[in-house]
Amino acid sequence: MYSDSLINEVRSSASIVEIIGGYVNLRKRGRSHVGLCPFHTEKTPSFHVSDERQWYHCFGCGASGTSSGSS
């Protein structure tokens, strides 16, 4: 399919915060960004996105993943 080097190159050049931020209103809090989870209805932000780790996780519903798309 695609070589590991190409996948790593794309992963390192794309910011998961910028991509998710196009769909979810994120605010910087500490070293990560937080917002309302797009996977369930909530009033208090529990959806965290880390540019440093290229990772997202919702502490409300448990949805999580990385820029590679895996959990």
N, C-alpha and C positions, 0 to 999 in steps of 0.2 A: 504494500500500500504506500505509505510514506516513510522515509528514513527517519530514524531517531534524531539525527542531527538537524533535519529540517523542522521536525516537531519542536525540538528544544529551542531552535532559533526563533520560531514564531512565538512560542511561549514566553521567551525572554524579552521580546520586543513589544508585546501587548500588555497593557496594564489592566488587570482584572477590575480594579476600582473604576477606571474610565469606562470599561465595557458595561459593567453592572450599573454604574452611575447614569448611563444612558436610559435606563429603564426604572431605576429606583432612586429616589431622592436620598442621597447619602450625606452625612455630616461627619467631619473628622472628630474622633474622640480618642485621645491618647495616640497609640500607634496604629489604630485601625479606624475604619469608617463604620457608622451604624445607620440603619434606616428601618422602615417598616418592611416586613417580610413579604415578598411577592407571592409566596406559596400558601399563605393563610391570612385571615383577617385579624388584625391586632391594632391596638391603640397606642401601645408603648413599644418603641423600637427594640427588637431583639435579634435583628439580622446584622451580623458583623462581617465585614470584608477587609481582608488584610492584603495590601499591596506587597508587603515584605514577604509574606508566605505564598502569595498568589492563591488565596484560599477564601472561601465564604462558609459561614455557618449560622443557622438560626437556632437560638437557644430556646425558642418557643415550640417549634414543630420538629426540630432535628434535621432539617434539610441541610446538606453540606456538600462541598465539592471543591475541586481545584481548577486551575486554568486548563488542566488536561481533560476535564470533564468527569473525572472519577470521584467517588466519595471517599 
